[in-house]
Amino acid sequence: MKLGNDAVQFISKILILVLHEFVEEMPESITAVQMIIKKLFPSTWGTFVVKSTDTEFKANTDRSWLRRREPKSKEAKCVALLMSKIKDILKGNLEDRVVYYIYSILDEIINDILKWTSISVNKFQSERPVIDKRVLIAAIHTDRGLSELLEKLLPTAANDYSAIEYYQQTSSANANTNTATLPKTGRQPLYDYDKVNLWL
């Protein structure tokens, strides 16, 4: 199973909007980046992202990540290229460590989105060969943190009724899924974080 072009573009849009927050603030230190993350993201999820990023960042610095700037592997070359692009976008005299930390934040967001997409697709027992934007949005909304982040960055994404319908159909088809209380808008909430164990 692979991501469709519209799903890839949607993830890219999320990352661009997050990167825009850094452009607005122009953080000059890792601590400043962490403050932006905790201000932008929901408190619990923002703390999780910072903690996960710190772990990965420290692991890479322990392996002398600066040597990856002139690597041989395709993965390392991609990292170096993305860091260069990020630095160009930020247009500031930022230290490489700060740029790499921002890159690590974006990487953590991608990993979290793909993780919940994988869990959701397996949970819904979808036989679709391609994960399109509709399925991706439904998957993102199965996690409260990602759902709240999406609401901040792209509030109109929640109005994608095709995604809502897909979520409701797949949820009702799963015997272990309980019906959540309707919000004030009268729409079915996309996440059942407190009511559904997605790991079953």
N, C-alpha and C positions, 0 to 999 in steps of 0.2 A: 504494500500500500504506500502511496506517495502523496505529497501535497500538490494540489492543483495550482495553476498560475495565480488565480484570484486569491487563494489562501496565502501564498507566498507574498503577494503584493500587500495583503492586509497586515501580515506580520511586519513587513518592511515599514508600513505606515505607522504602526505602533512604535517601532524603534526610532523612526525619524522624529516623532513627537516627543519622545523621551529625550533624544539628543538635543532637541530644540530647547528643552528646559535647561540643559547645561550651557547652551549658547547664550541664553538670556542671563544666566548668573555668572558665567565665566569663573568657575572655581579654580583657585590656584593651589589647592592642596587636597589630599585625600580626605581629610576631615571635612573640608568644604563640600566635596562630592557627597559624602555620607549625609550631611545636613540637607542637601537638596533632595536626596532620595527619601529621607524620612519625612520631609515636608510634602513631597509630591505624592508618595504612595501611602496607602492605608497603613496605619501604625504597625500592626502585627506583621503584615507582609513586607513592609519596608525594612523592618528589623531583620526579618528572615533573609531578604535579598542581600543586605549589608553583611550579615554573618556568613552567608554562603560565599559571597564575593571575597570577603576577607580570607576565608580558608583557602580558596583557589589562588588568590593573589599571593599569599604567603608561601604557598607550595611552589608557585612558579618563581618567586624571587629567590627561594632557597635553591632552586635549580639554575640560578643565574639566567633569568629570562632575557636579559639584555643580549645574550648571545644568539637569541632567536631572531634578531633583526637581520642577520645574514645567514639564514638556514638553508638546508637542502630539501627538507620535506615540504610537500605541498601544503600541509596544514599550517606549518610555521610561516610559509610565504604568504598565505592568506591572512594570517594574523598581522604580519608586518605591513601588508598592503592596507588592511582595514584601519590599523593604527595611524598610518600616514594620512588616510582619508579623513579620519576623525580629527586629527590635528589640523588639517587644512580647513575643515568646517568650523572648528572652534576659533581659528584665527587669533590665537594668543600664544604668548611665549610660555607655554605650559611644559612642565617637566614630563619626560617620557613616562615616569611612574604614574603620574596623574592621568595621562592619556590612556595608559594601559589599564588603570583601575576603571575608568569609564567604559572601556571596551569590555572589561570583565563583567560590569553591571549589565550591559546589553546582552552579553552572552548568557548570563544567568536568567534573564527575562525570556530569551528564546528557549532555553532548556526547560524552564517551567511551563511555558506554553505547550511545547511539544510533549512534555511528560503528561500533562492533563489531557491533551488530545489523544494520546495513546491509551490512557486509562479509560477515557470516555468511549472511544471507538470500541475497545474490548468489552466495556460494560454494556454498550448498546448492541453489541454483536452485529455491527455493521458489516455488510459484505461488499460495500462499495470499494472499487479498486483505487479510487482517487478521493482524497479528503478535500472538499471544496470549501469556500468561504463560509457557507451556511453551517456546515458541520463544525468548522473551526470555531466560529462564534459560539455555538452551542457548547462546545467543549470548554472554552475559556470560562463560560458562565457556570460551569460546575464547580469552580473554585471561587470562594468568596473574595480572596485577595485580588486575583486577576480580574474578577467581575467588577470590583470597585475601581481598579486601575483603569479598566476600559471605559467605565462610566465617566471618569475624570478626563481621559484623553479624547475619547470618541463617544460622547453621550448619545449620538444618533444611532450608534451601532445596536443599541438595545431595541431599537424600533424595527429591526430586521425580522419581520414576522415569519419569514420562511425559516429562519433559524429557530425562532420560538416554537413554531409548529413541529419542526424536526425534533427538538428536544422533548416536547410533550408526547409525540408519537412514540419515540424510542423509550421514554420513561414509562409510559403506560404499558408498553410491551414487556417491560421487565418486572417480574413478580416481586422483586425485592425493593422496588421503588415506591415510596410513600408520596402522597399528594401534599404539597406545601400550601400554607395559607396564602391566599391571593393578596398582593400588595394593594395600596390605596388606588393605584391606577387601574385595578381590575384585571391586570395581566398576570399570568402565571410566572412566578419568579424562575429564572433560568437555573439558579443554583439551589440545591437542597443540602447545603453544607452541614447543617445541624441535624438533618433528618435522614440522610442517605449515606450509607457506608459504601463509598465507591471502590473500596478495596475488596469487596466480596466477589 
